Amino acid sequence: MGRAMFTYTKKVLESVSFDPLLFYKELEKAIKILLPYEIEELRVWLASFVQEKPELSDCISLIDQ
């Protein structure tokens, strides 16, 4: 089930990436429900994803806490 949640989280984040505030809120939710190793994978994915969307780069600080 964990893998499915990680995949779902990425899809949600991709779908709300048009709105930085909504993206931030969904990222907060993801951090609360994902397992530690999934959060690490999400950090790697997020670093790559925000390169194409610099308006979301502030969200990286949320996951680095």
C-alpha distance (Angstrom), angle and dihedral (degrees) to the residues before:
residue distance angle dihedral
M1 . . .
G2 3.79 . .
R3 3.78 93.3 .
A4 3.78 91.1 50.8
M5 3.81 90.2 53.2
F6 3.80 91.6 50.8
T7 3.79 91.5 50.5
Y8 3.80 91.4 46.3
T9 3.81 90.6 49.6
K10 3.80 91.9 54.3
K11 3.80 91.0 49.6
V12 3.80 91.6 50.2
L13 3.80 92.2 48.2
E14 3.79 91.3 48.8
S15 3.80 91.4 49.8
V16 3.82 94.6 50.9
S17 3.80 96.3 40.5
F18 3.81 90.2 107.0
D19 3.83 88.9 74.7
P20 3.83 117.1 50.6
L21 3.81 93.6 -161.1
L22 3.79 93.2 51.5
F23 3.80 90.0 44.3
Y24 3.81 89.6 53.3
K25 3.81 92.1 50.4
E26 3.80 92.8 49.3
L27 3.78 90.4 47.5
E28 3.82 89.5 53.4
K29 3.80 89.8 53.0
A30 3.80 91.6 48.3
I31 3.79 92.6 52.5
K32 3.80 89.8 54.3
I33 3.80 95.7 52.3
L34 3.80 105.9 33.0
L35 3.77 123.8 89.4
P36 3.82 118.2 -110.6
Y37 3.81 94.8 -103.0
E38 3.81 90.0 48.3
I39 3.79 90.3 52.4
E40 3.79 87.9 54.3
E41 3.82 90.0 51.7
L42 3.79 89.1 47.1
R43 3.81 89.8 52.8
V44 3.82 90.3 55.5
W45 3.79 92.4 45.6
L46 3.81 91.9 46.5
A47 3.81 93.2 51.8
S48 3.79 89.1 55.5
F49 3.80 94.7 41.5
V50 3.81 96.6 52.3
Q51 3.80 92.2 52.6
E52 3.80 86.2 75.7
K53 3.82 92.5 41.5
P54 3.81 108.7 41.2
E55 3.82 91.7 176.2
L56 3.81 86.8 72.5
S57 3.79 96.1 51.2
D58 3.82 92.5 100.7
C59 3.80 88.2 66.3
I60 3.78 91.4 68.8
S61 3.80 89.1 75.2
L62 3.81 89.2 62.3
I63 3.77 93.4 60.0
D64 3.82 93.7 42.7
Q65 3.80 93.1 61.8
